[in-house]
Amino acid sequence: MDRRKFLKAGASAFALGAFADAEPPTDRETLYNGIRLPSPWPPFLKELPREPVIPPYLKSPPAVIPIDLGRQLLVDDFLVEQTTLTRTFHRPVPHKATPVLRPETAWEKEGRSPMAMVFSDGVWYDPKDKLFKMWYMGGHVRSVCLALSEDGIKWTRPELDVRKGTNIVLDGIRDSTTVWLDHDDADPKRRFKLFRSHSEGGTFGQSVYFSADGIHWGERVLRTGMTGDRTTAFYNPFRKVWVYSLRDGPGVPRWRRYWETTDLVNGPQFKSVRETGMWAIADDLDPKRDDLKVVPELYNLDCVAYESLMLGLFSIWRGDLNKPPGRPKPNEVCIGFSRDGFHWHRPDRRAFYGVSETAGDWNWGNVQSAGGCCLVVGDELYFYHSGRAGSPGEGSKRDGGGSTGLMVLRRDGFASLDAGESGGTLTTRPLKFAGKHLFVNAAAKEGELTAEVVDERGNTMKGLSSADCVPVWADKTKQAVTWKEGNLAAAAGQAVRLRFHLKNAHLFSFWVSRDASGASQGYVAAGGPGLTNRCV
């Protein structure tokens, strides 16, 4: 639909005041954001098209969208009914200390090539110890190691007792692993989960372990059925399910299959990855490299809950020369978003963070994401990732020199809706909330932002007009929006629309809080200083 038709359709819906909603069928789950999942769930897909698929919730969004959980990010039109603003997608920038971890110790140089890198693994902030913790691959397909940091920039290797004199926490051959800090498990002995992808008897699968401290792992509690090598896992707290992001294979293009369970040990298990449904692939919008001209494939998909949606970090394989001068695979990480935990919207196909094209750089090839995806550090998001400098030769010999880097993005900064000197507006779809304090993440230091509340009849609510709003003239990731005399509490519990007016400003997110402090109740990915698993 072109913009004119979109605005016309939105205006028609606005005039009709379409707030009514039927009772949900009893056999369909309704999510926190009003999305109704079809039954059965998850979908069992036997194949996926190469043509991009629009998520069902964007085709038919809820008539009224609850927004009590999390900051409301403007990465798609789920919340947008009408707008004259322009959407811009943003990418993180390297921290000046990157790479923050390089292979230095003897055990990090074991195997075919030196490595001290996240291959998913995990980077988390542990509020119990008030430390950043990084689990990573030490040596080529070797052990799981642990590094610690007070600021997320300077990392140390503690001497532990698993293999004395080293920072190894799990010894042995491994492919990717995922470490998860589980805030929801009531058993302190299961606070940390580790999913180890490795071959056993010639067959790849996931071995699952529990730990109280992330250092000492108990006996294996589960061995999954057959999977491909680069299989990972994550937790979806919106639906309280564990999800295996399954690498299909061997002998097929790289794509992902899906398996979920509410109970890792006692829940349903799969015997083979081929028993599970298709989930995600690289599609026709993923560009080919000019030098390789190879159809891209989906190498890995790491996910995490951030505020009111799921973030997906898509490692895209774009081909592989596998010959001198010894460049590793030029994999790059792209971003995706999901509001139902299964279907993905990937509006920006540029590398979210990618490879360097300069031979010898630490990230000349094979850039991959970290488990936990990102951390919230003040007004910024920290994205740790691996890269490989490569080495002369072919095959696995050229895939070495693995280190860990850090990319930084404004909090909520994936996308903004922007207005220039002539100004513009955004009118949301019908929303419902219980709070009474409106907040925005906005850059309006060179302009201004105001807001108003529109009732179900299309009338501006008394005291909550744009003219009554105290203009926002600031660049902040958490800024209260107030009115001279009106109170947003008057709109609580009703189906209303919010309308934002911007001039020379950028809006990244908005939310309604029950608390004057601006707590969003949303999820905060892998955490951060002052945070647990929720923004409260």
N, C-alpha and C positions, 0 to 999 in steps of 0.2 A: 504493500500500500504506500503510495507517495504521500509526502507530508501534507499536501492540501486535503486529500481524502481522509488522512488520519485525523487532522484537526477538525474536519467537518463531522466525522463520525463521533469524535470525542465530545464536540459541542452538542450533538443530538442527544447523546446519552446524558449529558449534564442537564439539558433542558427537561428531560423526562424524569430526572431525579430517581434513577434506577437503583434503589437501595434494597428492594425486597429480595429475599433469598429463601429458597425452599428448605425444608428440613432435610438434613443429610440422611441418605440411606443407612440403615443400621450396620450393613456389612462393609462400609467404606470408612477408612480412617481419615479424619480431618486433622490437618497439621496446625501448628501454632499460628501460621500466617493465613489460615482460611483455605488453603489448597486441599482439595479432596482427592485422595488417592484412589485409583481404580482397584477393584478387587478381581483376582488376587493380586497381591503386591509382595515383592517387586515383580515387574514385568519379566516374563521369560522370553527373551528374544533369540531366535535362531540365527538371525543375520542382521547386519546393519548396512544401510545404504551409504554410498560414498557422497551423496548429496547431503549438505548440512540439514539437520533436523531442528525445527523450532520446538522448544519445550512446550508441552500441553498447557502449562500454567501461564505462558505468555500469549497463547492463542485464546484461551478462555480463563482469564483471571477471576478470582472470587468477586462476587458482587460487592461485598464489604470486606476489607482487609484488616484484620487485627494487627496492631503494631506495638503491642506491649512488650515484646521480646526483641531487644537489640536495636542498635542503630540501623536505620533504613538506608542502605546504600543505593546509589542511583546508577548502577551498572547496566540496567536494562529498563524496559518500560512497564515492568510489573506494577509499579506504584504511580505511573504517569498516565494521566488522562489527556491533558492538553499541555503543550509547551511551545514557546517560541525561542527557547534556549538551545544552545548547541552543545552536544556531548563530546567531551574529549577524554581519551583514555591515556593514562599515565603509566610510566615504567620506573622502576627503582633505579638508583644510581649506586655505583660501588662505594663502599666505605673506604676512606683513605688508608686504612690499615690492612685492606685486603691484599693477599690472603691472610687470614687470621691464624691458620694452622697449616704448617708444612711438615712433611716427613723428616724427622730428625733422629729418632732413636733406632737402636739396632732392630727391635721387633717391628718397627714401622717400615723397615727395609727388607723384611723377609719376603719370600716368594719371588716372582719374576720381576717385580719392579716396586719401588718405594711408594707408599701411600699413607696419608693421614687425612682421610676425607670421608664426608658423609655420603653413603650410598643408600639413601633414605636414612637408615639409622634413626637419629632423633636429636633435636636440640630443644631443650625445655628450660623454663625457669621454675625452680623448685621453691615454693614459698616457705616450706618447712625449714630449709637450710639457708634461704635467702641467697641462692647461688644459681647462675646459669650453668647448665649441665649439657655436655655434648658427648653423645655416643657416636663412634666413628669406626671406619675400617682401618686397622693398623697392619700394613703390609698387603700385598696383592692377594685378594680373596682370603685373607687370614682373619685374625681375631677381631673381636669387638673391644674397643678401648673407651675410656672415659676421661674427658678433660673438664676442668672446672674454671669458672670465671666469675668475678664480682661485677663486671660491667658489660660482659658480652663481647669485649674487644680483646683484652689480654687473657690468654688461656694458659693454664698450668696443667701438668700431668702429675696427678697424685701417685705416690707409691702405695700400691695396694697389695693384698695378700693372696689374690687368686693365682697369679704367677708372680712370685715374690720379686720385688725390685722393679716391677712394671706397673703400668696403669691398665693392664688387660683385665676385663671383667668376664669375658667368655672366650675361651681358647678354642681353636679348631678352624677347619675350612668352612667358609661361608660365602654366599653371594650377597644379595642385599639383605639387610635386616631392618626391622622397625621396632623402635622402643617407644612405649606410650606411658606417660604419667597419667594414671587413672584416678581422677578425683572422686568418681562415683562409687568405687568399690568400697564396701564397708569393712572388708578384711584388710588390715594394714600389711599383711604378708603378701597381698596381691596388688600393692599400690603401683608397682611397675610391671608392665607386660613387655615381653620380648618375643618377636616373631622372626625366626631365623630361616631364611631360604637356603637350602643346601641339598646336595645329592646324598642319597642313602640307598645302597644296593643298586646304584645306577639310575635311580628315579628321584627327580626333584620333588620337594614338598616343603611345607612349613612346619618347623618344630616350635612349640610355644612354651615359654617359661614364665614364672612369676618371681617377684623379688620385693622385699620390703624396702631396700635401700638403693636399688639400681646397680649394685655392685655384686652381691652374692645371689646367684640365681639357683633356685631349687632344681630338683629333677624335672625333666621334661614332663609336662602335663598332657600334651597332645601332639600327635603327628598327623597332619592333614593327609588327604588323598593327593594324587599326582597333580603337580602344577608345572608351569614353566619356571625358568630360573629367576626372573626379575619380579617376583611376586611380593607384594607388600600388604599392609593392613592399616585400618584406622577405625576410630570410634565416632559414630554419629549420635551426639547427645540429644538432638531434637527428637529422635525416635528411639534412642537407647538401644542401638544395635551395633555390633561389631561387623565390619565389612572387610572381606578379603578382596583386594584389587589384584585380580588373577592374570598373570601373564600366560597367554595361551601358548601352546607349543609342546614339543618342538616340531619343526617342519611346516610351520604356517607363518604368514606375515604377523608382525607384532601388533596385537590389539589387547583389549582388556575384557575379562569376564567378571561377573559379579556374584558374590555369595554373602549373605548376611545371616547373623544369628544373635539372639539375645543372651545366649550362654555359650561362652567359648568352649567349655569342656563338655557340658552335657547337652548342648543344643544339637540340631541336625548337622550332619557332616556330609561331605561329598567324597566319593571314591576317586573321581577323576575330574580334572578341570573341564573336560568335555561334557560333563553332566550339568554344568552351570550355564546360565544364560549369558548372551552377549551384552556388553555394556557400553564400551566406548572405543572409537577408532579415530585415526587421523582421517580427515575427509578432503573433499576437493578444494576447500578454501585454504588448506595448509600448503604454503608455497614450496616449490622445489628450489633447491640450490642451483644457481646458474652453472656451477662447475661440475655438479654431479647429475643433474637432471633425472633424479630418482624420485619415484612416488613416495612421499613421507609415510612413516608408520608410527604408531603410538608405543613408545618404549616403556613408559611407566606412568602411573597416575597416583600421586600422593594427595590426600585430602584432609581437611580440618574444618571444624565449625568456627566461623568468625562472625561475631555479632548476630545477624539475623539470617545468615545463609551459609552454605558450604563453599569453601574455596577449593579449587582443584588446580594442582600444578601438573601440567601435561608435558612430560619429557618427550619431545618429538625427534625421532630418528629421520635424518634427511639423506641417508646414504652413507657409504663407507668405501673409500678407495683401497684401504688395506694394502698399501705398498709404500716403498720409500717416497718421501722423506720421513715416514713414520708418524703421520698425523693420526691422533685418536679420532673416533667417530665424532663428527660435528653435531652431536645432539644439543638441543637447546630446550629451555623450559618456557612454556606458554601458560597463560592464565585462563581459567574458566570459572563459572559461577553456577550454582544450583540452588534452587529454592525448595526442591522436593527430595534432594539427596540422591537422585538417580539420573535425571535428565540434565544435560549441561548446555549452557549458553556460552559461546566463545566468540564474542563480538570483535575482539582484537587479535589477529593472527600473527602479529609481530612477536618476536622473542621477548618474553617478559624479562628474562635475563639469558644471555647467550654466550657464544664462543667469541674469542678474539680471532681475528684473521691474521695475526702476526705470529709467525713461527717462533717458538721458544717462550711465549707468554704462558703463565701458569694455567690459563684456561683456554689454550689453543684448541682443545677438543673435549668432548664428552662431559658437558655440563649437566648435572643432575640435582634434583631437589632434596631437601632434608625432611625426614619424618617430623610431623608437627607443623611443617610448612613455614610458619612465621611466628614471631613474638611481638608483643606490644611493649615498647620501651618509650615511655613518656608520650610524646606527640608523633612517634615514628613506629614503623613496622620494620623488624629485622628479618631478612630472608637469608638464611645460610644455605650454601650450596657447594657442590664439588666442581672441580675442573681438573683437567689433566694436561700437563705440558707436553707429553709424548716423549718418545725416545727413538733413536734410529732402529730400523728393522721393520719386519712385518709381523702379522698375527698379534698375539698378546704382548709381545716384546715392545711394540710401539705404544701400548696403552697405559704407560706408567706416569710417574710424576704427579700423583694425585694429591691435591691440597684442598683446603676448605676456605671459601670466600664468604663475603657478607655484602648483601645489597640492602639499601635503605629506601623506604617509601614513606611519604606522609601517611599518618593514620587515616584509614578509610580512603586513601588517595588513589584507588584504582581508576575511578572515573569522576569527572565533574560535569555539571551543567553550567554553561557559561553565558554571560551577557556582556556586551560591549557598551559603548557610550549611549547607544539608542535604547538600551534596556531590554528587558524581556520578562516573561512570567512562566511559572510552572504551576499547574493545577493538578492536584493528585486525584486518584480514584477515591471513592468513598472509603474512609478509614474509621476504625473504632479503637478507642484507647481508654484506659482507666486512670492515667496520670493527669497531672495538671501543669507541668512545666515543659515548655517547648525548648529544644536545643538544636543547634545546627553546627556542623563542621563546615566552615566557609572562609573564603579569602575575599574580604570586602574592604581591605584597608584603603584602596584607591577608589572605592565607590560606596555602595550601600546595599543592604538587604532589608526588606520588611516582609511581614507575613500577615495573612488574614484567614479567618475561619468562615466557611460557607456552609449553611445548613442544608437539609435535604430538599428544601424548596428552591434552592439556588440563591438565597439571600445571605448577605454578610451578617454575621451575628453581632449584636449590639456590644460595642466596646472592643470588638476584636477585628476591626477593619485595618487595612494597611495604613490609613491616615492616623489611626490611634496607636499604631505600633511604634515603639522606640527604635529608630534605625540602628542597624548593626554596621559599625564602621571599624571592623577589626579583621585580623587574620588569625583565627584560632581554630583548633580542632574540637573545642567544646565551648560554645558560646550560647548563653541564654538569650531567648527572644521573649521580650515582654511588651505589654501594652500599658498605656498611661493609666488607665483605670480598669480595663477589662481583665478577666481572669480566665485562663484556659479551662479551669475546672467546670465552667458552665457548659463546655462541650463534651466533657467526659461521659462515656457510656452511650453517646449518640453516634449515628453515622454522619460524619461530616467530611468535607474536603478542606485541605489546606492549600492556600494559594500563596506562592512566594513571588515577590517582585525583586528583581536584581538589576543593578546598573554597575557596569565595570566590576563585576564580582563573579565568584565561582562557588558553587554549592556542591559539596561532596556527599553529605548525608544529613539527615534530620532524625529526630526521635522525640518522643514524649516520655518524660520521666515522672515517677511518683515522688521523687526526691529532688529538692532544690539543688543538690550537689550534682545532678545530671547523670546519675547511675542509669545505665541503659538496660541492665539485666541480661545483656547479650553475652555470647561466648567470646573468649579472647585467645583463640587458637592455642599456641603453646605457652601462654601466660606471659608474665613480665613482672618487674618490680612493683609491689603493692597490689598484685592481682592473684587470684586463685584460678578458678576456671570460669568465673562469671564476673562481669563488670557490675559490682554492687556498691 
